[in-house]
């Protein structure tokens, strides 16, 4: 039966993704009403009357909503209804539910790191185009069409060519219609993947994509110059099926069509990125001849339609380690159908193709200096080493740095507090929000600042427990839970105070402990101390907005000099581009995949003890953080 809009005053929770906002609403509220209460802005030109069809959302668990309305059937195709699309104004909430707001329905787009450190590499794309004018067949020259093409290309230095059966079938008519004046696109100098009329050599493009757990970034690249000509980004729509990797893997196992749904959702998102960049650069999509793809091992498997089931159970074995090449048409990617899709190799466990790309982009494998590379995300990767040897591990930091599981946590969207400072005398708070809008929550970098500042001001102790003796109206207790007010409701863009609770602090400490434990164990493996580290590279979208002092203060990164810390941005997409413009770098990627040593943290006897020690701020052993100890000595003694 349809749910009635007016229901008894019972409450349920609604989580909005990708913002990561969670709030309690009355049973029987519409999703649109809940979004307004949360300060999450959804398009609704008709004012919630079901007439415009602009407030599209995705809800996986339809059992918690009313049945599909006539207005929804009018605006949403059957295919999209099957994928969980609904209209926010027509969807009445009947239970705790997660709502994903697709890009076309959002009024703001969150801050996404689209650029990363790029190194100069030899320009040698796998795809090359050659313009040739063929001699016409005649009775004295009855060379078959493909062999005629091969003879002309042999004169250009290309031998032993192959051609796809699909292309071969169209070749005879096409060559004659083109009057034998054609441009041939070759992949790796061995395979004919396109034959085009006239001279189209300058019209050669490739696309690189980073499939992150929560966000995706795409580069459209000119393969005659190596220049990135357009950039696009979007949220990973898979978040509607699970906010972390394990929940998505569970979904592929528990649901009959789970894997297919997740794969189709990410393919659709990539096609949207391609469409957006091509429109921006005035490029035809069929002139894209190669795509390079990176992502963690779970994203890698789901993109390829490979079951990730065994990644989540010991001994955590992936289906394949080496790189994968597959035709775009087999995946449903809307580019040249015979374009090659190159998926970078992985290392082991959840240290996937994106991690290989991080190493490629930073070049830590080429230097004698000792490097620590940390890609901070839902699934964090850590590397320690140099040209002689690199060790790696995966750290399940969870989604806390994305604002999830935090009462007023959110993604880096307009209105999110991204940095703050607390006055140690009167506990007043100065903050900066994204877009300089009224605060509606706190994103990851803001939470790191909050925990560091609360520790400095002794609002919390080294274990993250609140100090009951602090005298300020900002410190209060609700339902037995201590909270500190960052922004009063009168100054916020919502109907409530923006706070940091005891539980929020613990979630951040758990996430930072995971990263720190990984770094500490790898440093032990390499017999490296903090003072031996020459460079610390912080990669990932989240890392780019961190205050390095706050990150050190809570123990997220080792206590090294600030000038050794380098925020390198989205090196995953940079590494993917490197492999797009340089086929030689693919050989390097394969070698890194084979040679980087992987440490499974849970098998280490020191893992549990190191994790427990890392839960303290900054660490149970303050000798590891002499600069933090010196700060307190000067400030309070």
C-alpha positions as CSV (number, residue, x, y, z in Angstrom):
1,X,0.0,0.0,0.0
2,X,1.2,3.6,-0.6
3,X,2.5,5.3,2.4
4,X,0.4,8.1,3.8
5,X,2.1,11.5,3.9
6,X,0.7,12.2,7.4
7,X,2.0,9.7,9.9
8,X,2.4,9.6,13.7
9,X,5.3,11.6,15.0
10,X,7.9,8.9,14.5
11,X,11.4,9.7,13.3
12,X,13.7,8.1,10.9
13,X,17.2,8.9,9.5
14,X,17.9,10.1,6.0
15,X,21.4,10.3,4.6
16,X,22.1,12.5,1.5
17,X,24.9,11.5,-0.8
18,X,27.4,12.7,-2.0
19,X,27.2,15.5,0.6
20,X,27.3,12.8,3.4
21,X,24.6,14.7,5.4
22,X,22.6,12.7,7.8
23,X,19.6,14.0,9.7
24,X,16.5,12.8,11.6
25,X,13.1,13.6,10.0
26,X,9.5,12.8,10.7
27,X,8.1,9.6,9.2
28,X,6.0,10.7,6.2
29,X,8.2,13.6,5.1
30,X,9.1,13.8,1.4
31,X,12.8,13.6,0.4
32,X,12.6,17.1,-0.9
33,X,11.4,18.4,2.5
34,X,14.1,16.5,4.3
35,X,16.7,17.9,1.9
36,X,15.5,21.5,2.7
37,X,15.8,20.8,6.4
38,X,19.3,19.5,5.9
39,X,20.4,22.5,3.9
40,X,21.0,20.2,0.8
41,X,19.8,22.0,-2.3
42,X,18.0,20.0,-5.0
43,X,16.6,21.5,-8.2
44,X,12.9,21.9,-8.1
45,X,11.7,24.5,-10.5
46,X,8.0,23.6,-10.0
47,X,8.3,24.0,-6.2
48,X,7.7,20.4,-5.5
49,X,4.5,19.9,-7.5
50,X,5.9,17.0,-9.6
51,X,5.6,19.0,-12.8
52,X,9.2,19.8,-13.8
53,X,10.9,16.4,-13.2
54,X,14.1,18.2,-12.1
55,X,14.4,16.8,-8.6
56,X,15.7,13.4,-9.6
57,X,17.3,11.3,-6.9
58,X,18.4,7.7,-6.6
59,X,17.2,5.4,-3.8
60,X,18.4,1.8,-3.8
61,X,16.0,0.5,-1.1
62,X,12.6,1.3,-2.6
63,X,10.8,-0.6,0.3
64,X,11.3,2.5,2.5
65,X,9.4,4.8,0.1
66,X,5.8,5.0,-1.2
67,X,5.0,3.4,-4.5
68,X,5.9,5.2,-7.8
69,X,3.5,8.0,-8.6
70,X,2.0,8.9,-12.0
71,X,4.1,12.0,-12.1
72,X,7.2,9.9,-11.7
73,X,6.2,7.6,-14.5
74,X,5.7,10.6,-16.7
75,X,9.2,12.0,-16.1
76,X,11.3,8.9,-15.5
77,X,12.0,6.2,-18.0
78,X,11.4,2.5,-17.1
79,X,15.1,1.8,-17.3
80,X,15.9,4.6,-14.8
81,X,13.0,3.5,-12.5
82,X,14.6,0.1,-12.4
83,X,17.9,1.7,-11.3
84,X,16.2,3.4,-8.4
85,X,15.5,6.9,-9.8
86,X,12.7,8.8,-8.1
87,X,11.4,12.4,-7.8
88,X,12.3,13.9,-4.4
89,X,9.0,15.8,-4.2
90,X,7.0,12.6,-4.8
91,X,9.0,10.3,-2.6
92,X,7.5,9.9,0.9
93,X,9.9,8.5,3.5
94,X,8.7,5.4,5.4
95,X,12.0,4.3,7.0
96,X,15.7,5.0,7.3
97,X,17.0,5.6,3.8
98,X,20.1,6.7,1.8
99,X,19.4,9.2,-1.0
100,X,21.9,9.9,-3.8
101,X,21.5,13.2,-5.6
102,X,22.9,12.9,-9.2
103,X,24.8,15.8,-10.7
104,X,21.9,17.1,-12.8
105,X,19.8,17.5,-9.7
106,X,22.3,19.3,-7.6
107,X,22.5,23.1,-7.3
108,X,26.1,23.0,-6.1
109,X,28.9,20.7,-7.0
110,X,31.4,19.8,-4.3
111,X,35.1,20.7,-4.3
112,X,36.9,18.0,-6.2
113,X,40.6,17.8,-6.8
114,X,40.9,17.4,-10.6
115,X,44.6,18.1,-10.9
116,X,47.7,16.3,-9.7
117,X,51.4,16.4,-10.0
118,X,52.5,15.8,-13.6
119,X,56.0,14.6,-14.6
120,X,57.6,15.1,-18.0
121,X,57.6,11.8,-19.8
122,X,58.5,10.7,-23.4
123,X,55.6,11.5,-25.6
124,X,54.8,8.2,-27.3
125,X,51.0,7.4,-27.4
126,X,49.9,3.9,-28.3
127,X,47.5,5.4,-30.9
128,X,49.0,7.0,-34.0
129,X,47.3,8.2,-37.2
130,X,48.8,8.0,-40.7
131,X,47.4,9.7,-43.8
132,X,47.8,7.8,-47.0
133,X,46.5,8.0,-50.6
134,X,46.2,4.5,-52.0
135,X,46.6,3.5,-55.7
136,X,43.3,2.4,-57.1
137,X,42.9,-1.3,-58.1
138,X,43.1,-2.2,-61.8
139,X,43.4,-5.3,-63.9
140,X,47.2,-5.1,-63.7
141,X,47.0,-4.6,-59.9
142,X,44.4,-6.8,-58.2
143,X,45.9,-6.5,-54.7
144,X,43.1,-7.0,-52.1
145,X,41.9,-4.0,-50.2
146,X,43.4,-4.7,-46.8
147,X,46.7,-5.9,-48.3
148,X,46.8,-2.7,-50.3
149,X,46.4,-0.8,-47.1
150,X,49.2,-2.8,-45.5
151,X,51.6,-2.2,-48.4
152,X,51.1,1.6,-48.1
153,X,51.6,1.5,-44.3
154,X,54.7,-0.7,-44.6
155,X,56.3,2.1,-46.5
156,X,55.6,4.2,-43.4
157,X,57.4,1.7,-41.2
158,X,54.4,-0.4,-40.0
159,X,54.5,-4.2,-40.5
160,X,52.5,-7.3,-39.7
161,X,49.2,-5.4,-39.3
162,X,45.9,-6.9,-38.0
163,X,42.4,-5.5,-38.5
164,X,39.2,-6.1,-36.5
165,X,36.6,-8.3,-38.2
166,X,33.9,-5.6,-37.7
167,X,36.1,-3.0,-39.5
168,X,37.1,-5.4,-42.2
169,X,33.5,-5.9,-43.2
170,X,33.0,-2.2,-44.0
171,X,36.5,-1.7,-45.6
172,X,35.8,-2.3,-49.3
173,X,32.9,0.1,-49.6
174,X,34.5,2.7,-47.4
175,X,37.8,2.9,-49.3
176,X,35.9,3.4,-52.6
177,X,33.6,6.0,-51.1
178,X,36.7,7.8,-49.8
179,X,38.3,7.6,-53.2
180,X,41.3,5.9,-51.6
181,X,42.2,9.0,-49.7
182,X,42.2,7.9,-46.0
183,X,43.6,8.2,-42.6
184,X,44.4,5.0,-40.6
185,X,44.4,4.9,-36.8
186,X,46.8,2.3,-35.5
187,X,47.1,0.9,-32.0
188,X,50.6,0.0,-30.9
189,X,51.6,0.1,-34.6
190,X,50.0,-3.4,-35.0
191,X,46.2,-3.1,-35.2
192,X,44.1,-1.0,-37.5
193,X,41.3,0.4,-35.3
194,X,39.8,3.1,-37.6
195,X,39.9,4.1,-41.2
196,X,38.6,7.6,-41.9
197,X,38.0,9.7,-45.1
198,X,40.6,12.3,-45.9
199,X,43.3,13.7,-43.6
200,X,42.2,13.5,-39.9
201,X,45.7,13.1,-38.3
202,X,45.3,16.2,-36.2
203,X,41.9,14.9,-34.9
204,X,43.3,12.3,-32.5
205,X,42.2,12.1,-28.9
206,X,42.3,9.9,-25.8
207,X,40.6,9.9,-22.5
208,X,41.8,9.1,-18.9
209,X,39.6,8.4,-16.0
210,X,40.1,7.9,-12.3
211,X,37.3,5.9,-10.7
212,X,37.4,6.9,-7.1
213,X,35.3,5.3,-4.4
214,X,33.3,8.5,-4.0
215,X,34.3,10.7,-7.0
216,X,35.4,10.3,-10.6
217,X,37.6,12.6,-12.7
218,X,38.1,12.5,-16.5
219,X,40.7,14.1,-18.8
220,X,40.2,14.6,-22.6
221,X,43.7,14.6,-24.1
222,X,45.0,15.6,-27.5
223,X,47.1,12.7,-28.6
224,X,49.1,14.7,-31.2
225,X,50.4,17.1,-28.5
226,X,49.8,15.4,-25.1
227,X,47.8,18.4,-23.9
228,X,44.8,18.0,-21.6
229,X,42.1,20.0,-23.4
230,X,39.1,19.5,-21.1
231,X,38.5,18.2,-17.6
232,X,35.3,16.9,-16.0
233,X,34.3,15.3,-12.8
234,X,31.3,13.7,-11.1
235,X,30.3,11.8,-8.0
236,X,30.6,8.0,-8.3
237,X,26.9,7.0,-8.5
238,X,27.8,3.6,-6.9
239,X,27.6,5.5,-3.6
240,X,23.8,5.0,-3.8
241,X,24.5,1.3,-3.3
242,X,27.1,1.6,-0.5
243,X,29.3,4.3,0.9
244,X,32.4,2.2,1.2
245,X,34.1,-0.6,-0.8
246,X,33.0,-3.5,1.4
247,X,29.3,-2.6,1.3
248,X,29.5,-2.4,-2.5
249,X,31.2,-5.8,-2.7
250,X,28.5,-7.2,-0.5
251,X,25.9,-5.7,-2.8
252,X,27.4,-7.5,-5.8
253,X,27.2,-10.8,-3.9
254,X,23.8,-10.4,-2.2
255,X,21.8,-9.0,-5.1
256,X,21.1,-11.1,-8.2
257,X,21.9,-8.2,-10.6
258,X,24.1,-6.3,-8.2
259,X,27.4,-6.5,-10.1
260,X,25.6,-5.6,-13.4
261,X,23.9,-2.6,-11.7
262,X,27.2,-1.2,-10.3
263,X,29.0,-1.7,-13.5
264,X,26.3,0.0,-15.6
265,X,26.2,2.9,-13.2
266,X,30.0,3.6,-13.5
267,X,29.9,3.1,-17.3
268,X,27.1,5.6,-17.5
269,X,29.0,8.1,-15.4
270,X,32.2,7.7,-17.6
271,X,30.0,8.3,-20.7
272,X,28.7,11.5,-19.1
273,X,32.3,12.6,-18.4
274,X,33.2,11.9,-22.0
275,X,30.2,13.7,-23.3
276,X,30.8,16.8,-21.1
277,X,34.5,17.1,-22.1
278,X,33.8,16.5,-25.8
279,X,31.1,19.2,-25.9
280,X,33.4,21.6,-24.0
281,X,36.3,21.0,-26.5
282,X,34.1,20.6,-29.6
283,X,35.4,17.1,-30.2
284,X,33.5,14.2,-31.7
285,X,33.4,11.2,-29.4
286,X,34.3,8.7,-32.1
287,X,37.6,10.5,-32.4
288,X,38.6,9.1,-29.0
289,X,40.7,6.1,-29.8
290,X,42.0,5.0,-26.4
291,X,40.9,5.3,-22.7
292,X,43.2,4.7,-19.7
293,X,41.5,3.7,-16.4
294,X,42.6,3.6,-12.8
295,X,40.8,2.8,-9.6
296,X,41.3,0.7,-6.4
297,X,41.0,-3.0,-6.9
298,X,37.3,-3.2,-6.1
299,X,36.5,-0.3,-8.5
300,X,38.8,-2.0,-11.1
301,X,36.9,-5.3,-10.9
302,X,33.4,-3.7,-10.9
303,X,34.3,-1.5,-13.9
304,X,35.4,-4.7,-15.9
305,X,32.4,-6.7,-14.7
306,X,34.6,-9.0,-12.7
307,X,33.2,-10.3,-9.4
308,X,35.0,-8.6,-6.5
309,X,33.7,-11.2,-4.0
310,X,37.0,-12.7,-3.1
311,X,38.7,-9.3,-2.4
312,X,36.6,-9.1,0.8
313,X,37.4,-12.5,2.2
314,X,40.8,-13.8,3.3
315,X,43.3,-14.2,1.7
316,X,41.9,-11.2,-0.4
317,X,42.9,-12.4,-3.8
318,X,42.0,-10.3,-6.9
319,X,41.1,-11.9,-10.3
320,X,44.1,-10.5,-12.2
321,X,47.2,-8.5,-11.4
322,X,48.5,-7.4,-14.8
323,X,47.0,-4.7,-17.0
324,X,43.9,-5.3,-19.0
325,X,43.2,-4.2,-22.6
326,X,39.6,-4.4,-23.9
327,X,37.6,-2.8,-26.7
328,X,35.4,0.1,-25.7
329,X,32.3,-1.4,-27.4
330,X,32.5,-4.5,-25.1
331,X,32.1,-2.2,-22.1
332,X,29.5,0.1,-23.5
333,X,31.8,3.2,-23.6
334,X,30.6,5.7,-26.1
335,X,33.8,6.5,-28.0
336,X,35.2,4.9,-31.2
337,X,33.8,1.4,-30.8
338,X,37.2,-0.2,-31.5
339,X,39.1,2.2,-29.1
340,X,41.3,0.3,-26.7
341,X,40.6,0.6,-23.0
342,X,43.8,0.1,-21.0
343,X,43.3,-0.6,-17.3
344,X,46.5,-0.2,-15.3
345,X,47.8,-3.2,-13.3
346,X,47.3,-3.5,-9.6
347,X,49.8,-4.4,-6.8
348,X,47.9,-6.6,-4.3
349,X,44.8,-6.6,-2.1
350,X,43.1,-3.2,-2.3
351,X,46.3,-1.5,-3.5
352,X,45.1,-1.1,-7.0
353,X,45.7,0.6,-10.3
354,X,45.2,4.1,-8.8
355,X,48.1,3.4,-6.4
356,X,50.3,2.4,-9.3
357,X,49.4,5.7,-10.9
358,X,50.3,7.5,-7.7
359,X,53.8,6.1,-7.8
360,X,54.2,6.8,-11.5
361,X,53.1,10.4,-11.1
362,X,55.3,11.2,-8.1
363,X,58.3,9.3,-9.5
364,X,59.4,8.0,-6.1
365,X,60.7,4.9,-7.8
366,X,63.4,6.9,-9.6
367,X,65.0,8.8,-6.7
368,X,67.6,7.9,-4.1
369,X,65.7,10.0,-1.4
370,X,63.6,8.2,1.1
371,X,59.9,8.9,0.4
372,X,56.6,8.4,2.2
373,X,53.6,8.6,-0.2
374,X,50.1,8.5,1.3
375,X,46.9,8.6,-0.8
376,X,44.3,9.6,1.8
377,X,40.8,8.4,0.9
378,X,38.1,6.0,2.0
379,X,40.6,3.3,1.1
380,X,44.0,4.7,1.8
381,X,47.3,3.5,0.3
382,X,50.7,4.1,1.8
383,X,54.2,3.6,0.2
384,X,57.7,3.9,1.7
385,X,60.8,3.6,-0.3
386,X,62.9,4.7,-3.3
387,X,64.5,3.3,-6.4
388,X,66.0,0.4,-4.4
389,X,62.8,-0.9,-2.9
390,X,59.3,0.2,-2.2
391,X,56.8,-1.4,0.3
392,X,53.1,-0.7,0.3
393,X,49.9,-1.4,2.2
394,X,46.3,-0.6,2.2
395,X,44.6,1.2,5.1
396,X,40.8,1.0,5.6
397,X,40.4,4.6,6.8
398,X,36.7,4.4,6.1
399,X,34.5,7.4,5.0
400,X,35.0,9.7,8.0
401,X,37.3,12.0,6.1
402,X,34.5,12.4,3.6
403,X,32.2,13.5,6.5
404,X,30.3,10.2,6.8
405,X,29.3,8.8,10.2
406,X,29.8,12.3,11.6
407,X,26.7,14.1,13.0
408,X,27.3,17.3,11.1
409,X,30.0,15.9,8.7
410,X,29.6,16.4,5.0
411,X,31.5,16.4,1.7
412,X,33.4,19.5,0.5
413,X,30.3,21.3,-0.9
414,X,29.2,24.9,-0.6
415,X,28.5,25.7,3.0
416,X,30.9,23.1,4.4
417,X,33.4,24.4,7.0
418,X,36.7,23.6,5.5
419,X,39.1,25.2,8.1
420,X,38.8,26.7,11.6
421,X,40.6,28.0,14.6
422,X,39.6,28.0,18.3
423,X,40.7,30.8,20.6
424,X,42.3,29.1,23.7
425,X,41.2,32.0,25.9
426,X,37.5,32.3,25.3
427,X,36.9,29.3,23.0
428,X,35.5,31.5,20.2
429,X,35.6,29.9,16.8
430,X,36.8,31.4,13.5
431,X,35.9,29.3,10.4
432,X,36.0,29.4,6.7
433,X,33.3,27.8,4.5
434,X,33.4,26.7,0.9
435,X,31.9,29.4,-1.2
436,X,31.9,31.7,1.8
437,X,28.3,30.5,2.4
438,X,26.6,30.1,5.7
439,X,27.8,26.9,7.4
440,X,25.7,23.8,7.1
441,X,28.2,21.2,8.3
442,X,31.9,20.3,8.4
443,X,34.0,18.6,5.7
444,X,37.0,16.4,6.3
445,X,39.7,19.1,6.4
446,X,37.6,21.1,8.8
447,X,37.2,18.1,11.1
448,X,40.9,17.6,11.2
449,X,41.3,21.3,12.2
450,X,38.5,20.9,14.7
451,X,40.1,17.9,16.5
452,X,43.6,19.5,16.4
453,X,42.3,22.8,17.7
454,X,40.2,21.2,20.5
455,X,43.3,19.3,21.5
456,X,45.4,22.4,21.6
457,X,42.8,24.2,23.7
458,X,42.5,21.1,26.0
459,X,38.8,20.8,25.2
460,X,39.7,17.1,24.5
461,X,42.5,15.0,25.9
462,X,45.0,12.8,24.0
463,X,42.3,10.0,23.8
464,X,39.7,12.3,22.4
465,X,37.7,12.5,25.6
466,X,36.0,15.8,26.5
467,X,37.3,17.9,29.4
468,X,34.4,18.4,31.8
469,X,36.1,21.3,33.5
470,X,36.0,23.6,30.5
471,X,33.8,26.6,31.2
472,X,32.0,27.7,28.0
473,X,28.5,27.6,26.7
474,X,29.9,26.0,23.5
475,X,30.4,22.8,25.5
476,X,27.3,20.9,26.2
477,X,25.8,17.5,26.6
478,X,22.9,16.0,24.6
479,X,21.5,12.5,25.3
480,X,24.6,11.8,27.4
481,X,26.9,12.8,24.5
482,X,29.3,15.8,25.0
483,X,29.4,18.2,22.0
484,X,31.3,21.4,21.1
485,X,29.5,24.1,19.1
486,X,31.5,25.2,16.1
487,X,28.7,27.5,14.6
488,X,25.5,28.6,16.3
489,X,22.3,28.0,14.4
490,X,21.7,31.7,14.2
491,X,24.7,32.1,12.0
492,X,24.3,28.8,10.1
493,X,22.4,27.9,7.0
494,X,20.4,25.2,8.8
495,X,17.9,25.0,11.7
496,X,20.5,23.6,14.1
497,X,23.9,24.3,15.7
498,X,26.9,22.8,13.9
499,X,28.7,20.7,16.4
500,X,31.5,18.2,16.9
501,X,30.6,15.4,19.3
502,X,32.5,12.8,21.3
503,X,31.5,10.2,18.7
504,X,32.7,12.4,15.8
505,X,36.2,12.8,17.4
506,X,36.4,9.0,17.9
507,X,35.5,8.4,14.2
508,X,38.3,10.8,13.1
509,X,40.8,9.1,15.5
510,X,39.9,5.7,14.1
511,X,40.4,6.9,10.5
512,X,43.7,8.7,11.3
513,X,44.9,5.7,13.3
514,X,44.4,3.4,10.2
515,X,46.6,5.7,8.1
516,X,49.2,6.2,10.8
517,X,49.4,2.5,11.5
518,X,50.1,1.7,7.9
519,X,52.8,4.3,7.7
520,X,54.4,3.2,11.0
521,X,54.6,-0.5,10.0
522,X,56.0,0.2,6.6
523,X,58.6,2.5,8.2
524,X,59.5,-0.4,10.5
525,X,59.7,-2.7,7.6
526,X,62.2,-0.4,5.9
527,X,64.0,0.4,9.2
528,X,63.2,4.1,8.6
529,X,62.6,6.7,11.3
530,X,60.8,10.1,10.9
531,X,64.1,11.9,10.6
532,X,65.1,9.7,7.7
533,X,62.2,10.7,5.6
534,X,63.2,13.2,2.8
535,X,59.8,13.7,1.3
536,X,56.2,13.2,2.3
537,X,53.8,13.2,-0.6
538,X,50.1,13.5,0.3
539,X,47.9,12.5,-2.6
540,X,44.2,12.4,-3.1
541,X,41.4,14.9,-3.3
542,X,41.1,15.2,0.5
543,X,44.9,15.7,1.1
544,X,44.9,18.8,-1.1
545,X,42.9,20.8,1.5
546,X,44.6,19.6,4.6
547,X,46.3,22.0,7.0
548,X,49.7,20.2,7.4
549,X,50.2,21.4,11.0
550,X,46.7,20.1,12.0
551,X,47.4,16.8,10.2
552,X,50.7,16.4,12.2
553,X,49.1,17.6,15.4
554,X,46.6,14.8,15.5
555,X,49.1,12.2,14.2
556,X,47.7,11.7,10.7
557,X,51.1,12.1,9.2
558,X,54.6,11.7,10.8
559,X,56.1,14.6,12.7
560,X,58.4,15.9,9.9
561,X,59.3,19.5,8.9
562,X,56.6,21.2,7.0
563,X,58.9,21.9,4.0
564,X,59.2,18.2,3.5
565,X,55.4,17.8,3.0
566,X,54.2,18.0,-0.6
567,X,50.5,18.0,-1.5
568,X,50.5,16.5,-4.9
569,X,46.7,16.4,-5.7
570,X,45.0,13.8,-7.8
571,X,48.1,11.8,-8.8
572,X,45.8,8.9,-9.8
573,X,44.4,10.8,-12.8
574,X,47.9,12.1,-13.5
575,X,49.3,8.6,-13.7
576,X,46.4,7.5,-15.9
577,X,47.3,10.3,-18.3
578,X,51.0,9.4,-18.2
579,X,50.1,6.0,-19.5
580,X,47.8,7.5,-22.2
581,X,50.5,9.7,-23.7
582,X,53.4,7.4,-23.2
583,X,53.1,3.7,-24.1
584,X,56.6,3.2,-22.7
585,X,55.3,4.1,-19.2
586,X,53.0,1.1,-19.4
587,X,56.0,-1.1,-19.2
588,X,57.1,0.9,-16.1
589,X,53.7,0.4,-14.6
590,X,53.9,-3.4,-15.1
591,X,57.4,-3.4,-13.4
592,X,56.1,-1.4,-10.5
593,X,53.2,-3.8,-10.1
594,X,55.6,-6.8,-10.0
595,X,58.3,-5.2,-7.9
596,X,56.5,-3.1,-5.2
597,X,56.3,-5.3,-2.1
598,X,52.8,-5.5,-0.5
599,X,52.5,-5.9,3.3
600,X,49.2,-7.3,4.6
601,X,48.9,-5.3,7.9
602,X,46.6,-7.8,9.6
603,X,49.3,-10.5,9.4
604,X,51.8,-8.4,11.3
605,X,52.2,-9.2,15.0
606,X,52.7,-5.5,15.7
607,X,49.6,-4.4,13.9
608,X,47.2,-4.4,16.9
609,X,49.6,-2.7,19.3
610,X,50.5,0.0,16.7
611,X,46.9,0.7,16.0
612,X,46.0,1.1,19.7
613,X,48.9,3.4,20.2
614,X,47.9,5.4,17.1
615,X,44.4,6.1,18.5
616,X,46.0,8.7,20.8
617,X,46.6,12.3,19.8
618,X,49.1,12.4,18.2
619,X,50.4,9.0,19.4
620,X,50.8,7.3,22.7
621,X,54.5,7.6,22.4
622,X,55.1,11.4,22.4
623,X,58.7,10.9,21.6
624,X,57.6,10.2,18.0
625,X,56.1,13.7,17.9
626,X,58.7,16.0,19.5
627,X,57.3,19.2,17.8
628,X,53.9,18.6,19.3
629,X,55.4,18.0,22.7
630,X,57.4,21.2,22.3
631,X,54.3,23.2,21.4
632,X,52.6,22.2,24.7
633,X,55.8,22.9,26.7
634,X,55.9,26.4,25.4
635,X,52.2,27.1,25.5
636,X,51.3,25.8,28.9
637,X,54.4,25.4,31.0
